[in-house]
Amino acid sequence: MFAADEGYAVGVDRITINPKQMGGEPCIRGLRIPVATVVGMIANGMTPDEMVDELPPLELDDVATALRFAADAVADREIPLQPTS
């Protein structure tokens, strides 16, 4: 589990990484719900309330934490962009 003192945002204590679960992908609270799934659902237009309804163990705080975790992960990397014409 990540904590704020390890360089991650406050609140990501809801994110767990277990090499024996979901191939070590960051998941929500030890559930088999990867952070990437939550972010993808938002990207596809679902609201947090719809997500909580569709995945009953998921909580609204989990959605917000997953988005913060993803934002922190992207901010920590250099992302190559293709030049546009």
C-alpha positions in Angstrom: 0.0 0.0 0.0 1.2 3.5 -0.7 1.3 6.3 1.8 1.8 10.1 1.5 5.3 9.8 3.1 6.4 7.6 0.2 5.9 10.4 -2.4 2.3 9.7 -3.4 -0.7 11.9 -2.9 -2.7 11.9 0.3 -5.6 9.5 0.1 -4.0 6.8 -2.0 -4.1 4.5 1.0 -7.1 3.0 -0.9 -4.7 1.8 -3.6 -3.0 -1.6 -3.2 -0.5 -3.4 -5.2 -0.2 -7.1 -4.7 2.0 -9.1 -7.1 -0.3 -12.1 -6.5 -3.5 -10.2 -7.5 -4.3 -8.9 -11.0 -0.7 -9.3 -12.1 0.5 -6.6 -9.6 -1.6 -3.9 -11.1 -2.6 -1.1 -8.8 -6.1 -1.9 -7.5 -8.8 -0.4 -5.2 -8.6 -1.5 -1.6 -7.4 -5.0 -2.4 -10.4 -5.6 -4.6 -10.0 -7.0 -8.1 -10.8 -3.5 -9.5 -7.8 -2.0 -11.2 -7.2 1.7 -11.1 -6.9 1.6 -14.9 -10.5 0.2 -15.0 -11.8 3.1 -12.9 -10.0 5.7 -15.0 -11.2 4.0 -18.2 -14.8 4.1 -17.0 -14.5 7.8 -16.4 -12.9 8.3 -19.8 -15.8 6.5 -21.4 -18.2 8.9 -19.9 -19.5 7.2 -16.8 -20.1 9.3 -13.7 -18.7 8.2 -10.3 -22.3 7.5 -9.1 -22.9 5.2 -12.1 -19.6 3.4 -11.4 -20.5 2.8 -7.7 -23.9 1.5 -8.8 -22.3 -0.9 -11.4 -19.5 -2.1 -9.1 -21.0 -2.4 -5.6 -17.8 -2.7 -3.6 -16.6 0.6 -5.1 -17.1 3.8 -3.1 -17.1 7.4 -4.3 -13.8 8.0 -2.4 -12.3 5.1 -4.4 -13.0 6.8 -7.7 -11.5 10.1 -6.6 -8.4 8.3 -5.2 -7.9 6.3 -8.4 -8.0 9.6 -10.4 -5.5 11.2 -8.1 -3.2 8.2 -8.2 -3.4 8.1 -12.0 -2.7 11.8 -12.2 0.3 11.5 -9.9 1.6 8.5 -12.0 1.4 10.5 -15.2 3.0 13.6 -13.6 6.0 11.5 -12.6 6.8 10.4 -16.1 8.0 12.1 -19.3 5.4 11.4 -22.0 6.6 11.6 -25.6 4.2 13.4 -27.8 4.1 13.2 -31.6 4.6 16.6 -33.3 1.6 17.7 -35.3 1.8 19.0 -38.9 
